[in-house]
């Protein structure tokens, strides 16, 4: 199964999580915010997996043309 992940949406989701953690008393989470802003798409995917996020929540809607073509802002983390 292939999942096309919207990298911008994934980055936003990770930033929201880290910002929320910092806001409820975990100031060290602000370091995560800085890291997330600078991470490559592959690093974001690895972070999301470590944090147990379901990448299907960040799937790109198939409205970019042909069904298996790459869409701007997406990355193909898995295929089978």
Secondary structure in CASP SS format (residue, H / E / C, confidence):
PFRMAT SS
TARGET T0000
AUTHOR 0000-0000-0000
METHOD secondary structure of the structure
MODEL  1
X C 1.00
X C 1.00
X E 1.00
X E 1.00
X E 1.00
X E 1.00
X H 1.00
X H 1.00
X H 1.00
X H 1.00
X H 1.00
X H 1.00
X H 1.00
X H 1.00
X H 1.00
X H 1.00
X H 1.00
X H 1.00
X H 1.00
X H 1.00
X H 1.00
X H 1.00
X H 1.00
X C 1.00
X C 1.00
X C 1.00
X C 1.00
X C 1.00
X H 1.00
X H 1.00
X H 1.00
X H 1.00
X H 1.00
X H 1.00
X H 1.00
X H 1.00
X H 1.00
X H 1.00
X C 1.00
X C 1.00
X H 1.00
X H 1.00
X H 1.00
X H 1.00
X H 1.00
X H 1.00
X H 1.00
X H 1.00
X H 1.00
X H 1.00
X C 1.00
X C 1.00
X C 1.00
X C 1.00
X H 1.00
X H 1.00
X H 1.00
X H 1.00
X E 1.00
X C 1.00
X C 1.00
X C 1.00
X C 1.00
X C 1.00
X C 1.00
X C 1.00
X C 1.00
X C 1.00
X C 1.00
X C 1.00
X C 1.00
X C 1.00
X C 1.00
X E 1.00
X E 1.00
X E 1.00
X E 1.00
X E 1.00
X C 1.00
X C 1.00
END
